[in-house]
Amino acid sequence: MTANIVFISGGPCTGKTAVINQLQKQGHEIIPEAARRIAEKKFPGKSIAEIDKRIFHDEIFRMQKDKVEFLKNTNKIVFSDRGFGDTVAYYRINLLDVPRDNFEYAKRFNYAKVFILESLKFYKKDLLRQESKEELEKIQAEIVRAYRELGYSIINVPFMSIEKRAKFILKKTK
């Protein structure tokens, strides 16, 4: 199944949410990042180290699946902050087996496009962002690997202003 959902990905602190917010400001429909919403709702005040990773990633996948199932037949282009490839990558980064049903669903589902944002020149840690620079690079590489393994073609988005990144993505989605 192919949906009119454009996926915006990359490791932590690549500017995904800023670009998604810019696209929303321009009137485009978006799917917000599931991880932050789940962390705030189910694990309020806890750092990533305190959260049960299996439960966390299972919940992220479920929320992503529910959203795309709801939107998969839309005629509008919808921009998603992260998606199935990210979840597959994070299962692996956390040394967890990817549930077979989740992997098979992710492999069958096709986004219209997948954009991977290059890392920003700065990095700000918070409750969910605890990684070192080296870990950021590993996460970015694992995300790319997961999307390729799921059969997606990737469009790389270079470092530039938020507005220019949004414009670049819009141009490539037409």
C-alpha positions in Angstrom: 0.0 0.0 0.0 1.3 3.5 -0.9 0.1 6.5 1.0 0.4 10.2 0.2 2.5 10.6 3.4 5.9 12.2 3.1 8.2 11.1 5.8 10.8 13.4 7.4 13.5 11.7 9.4 17.0 11.8 10.7 18.8 11.3 14.0 18.2 13.5 17.1 18.7 17.2 16.6 18.6 17.3 12.8 15.8 19.8 12.7 12.9 17.5 11.9 10.3 19.1 14.2 11.3 22.6 13.1 10.9 21.7 9.5 7.5 19.9 10.2 6.4 23.0 12.1 7.4 25.2 9.2 5.4 23.1 6.8 2.4 23.2 9.1 2.7 27.0 9.3 2.5 27.0 5.5 -0.8 25.2 5.7 0.3 21.6 5.2 -1.1 18.7 7.2 1.4 17.0 9.5 1.7 14.0 11.8 3.6 15.1 14.9 6.5 13.0 16.4 5.0 10.1 18.3 8.0 9.5 20.7 7.6 12.9 22.4 3.9 12.6 22.8 4.2 9.1 24.3 7.0 10.1 26.6 5.1 13.1 27.9 1.8 11.1 28.3 3.0 7.7 29.5 6.3 8.6 31.2 6.0 12.2 32.4 9.2 13.6 33.9 11.3 10.6 33.2 14.5 10.6 31.2 15.0 8.2 28.3 17.2 6.1 30.6 14.3 5.5 33.0 11.8 4.4 30.3 11.2 0.7 29.5 12.4 0.7 25.9 10.3 -2.2 24.7 7.0 -0.6 25.9 8.1 2.8 24.6 9.0 1.5 21.0 5.9 -0.7 20.9 3.7 2.3 21.8 5.5 4.5 19.2 4.9 1.9 16.4 1.3 1.5 17.4 0.7 5.3 17.4 2.4 5.7 14.0 0.4 2.8 12.5 -2.9 4.2 13.8 -2.1 7.6 12.3 -1.1 6.3 8.9 -4.0 3.9 8.7 -6.3 6.9 9.4 -4.6 9.0 6.7 -3.5 6.5 4.1 -6.3 7.2 1.6 -6.1 11.0 1.8 -5.6 13.0 -1.4 -3.6 15.6 0.5 0.1 15.3 1.1 0.7 14.8 4.8 4.2 15.3 6.3 5.2 12.9 9.1 7.8 13.7 11.8 9.5 10.3 11.9 8.0 6.9 11.0 8.4 3.1 10.8 12.0 3.1 9.8 12.9 5.2 12.8 11.1 2.8 15.1 12.9 -0.2 13.5 16.2 1.6 14.0 15.6 2.5 17.6 14.5 -1.1 18.4 17.9 -2.2 17.1 19.9 0.6 18.8 18.4 -0.4 22.1 19.3 -4.1 21.4 15.7 -5.2 21.1 14.3 -7.6 18.5 11.9 -5.9 16.1 8.5 -7.5 16.4 8.0 -9.5 13.2 4.4 -8.1 12.6 5.7 -4.6 13.0 8.6 -5.2 10.6 6.3 -6.8 8.0 3.8 -4.0 8.2 6.5 -1.4 7.8 7.9 -3.3 4.8 4.4 -3.4 3.1 3.6 0.2 3.8 5.1 2.8 1.4 5.4 6.5 2.1 5.3 8.7 -0.9 8.8 10.0 -0.1 11.4 9.7 2.7 13.6 12.6 3.5 16.6 12.3 5.8 17.9 15.5 7.3 21.6 16.1 7.8 22.6 16.8 11.4 22.7 20.4 12.7 25.9 22.1 13.7 24.7 22.3 17.4 23.1 19.9 19.8 20.9 20.5 22.9 20.3 17.7 25.3 17.0 17.2 27.1 15.1 14.3 28.8 14.8 12.4 25.5 18.0 13.6 23.9 20.9 12.2 25.9 23.2 11.0 23.1 26.9 11.9 22.5 28.0 13.2 19.1 29.3 9.6 18.2 25.9 8.1 19.3 24.1 10.7 17.1 26.1 9.5 14.1 25.4 5.9 14.8 21.6 6.6 15.2 21.6 8.5 11.9 23.4 5.6 10.1 21.0 3.0 11.6 17.9 5.1 10.5 19.3 5.2 7.0 20.0 1.5 7.1 16.5 0.6 8.4 14.7 2.6 5.7 16.9 1.1 2.9 16.2 -2.4 4.4 12.5 -1.6 4.3 12.8 -0.8 0.6 12.5 3.0 0.7 14.4 5.4 -1.5 15.9 8.2 0.5 16.3 11.9 -0.4 19.0 13.6 1.7 18.3 17.1 2.9 21.5 19.1 3.4 22.0 21.5 6.3 20.4 24.9 5.5 17.8 27.2 7.1 14.5 25.8 8.2 12.7 27.7 5.4 15.1 26.5 2.7 14.8 22.9 4.0 10.9 23.2 3.8 11.2 24.7 0.3 13.6 21.9 -0.8 11.2 19.2 0.5 8.1 20.8 -1.1 9.9 21.1 -4.4 10.9 17.4 -4.3 7.3 16.3 -3.4 5.7 17.8 -6.5 
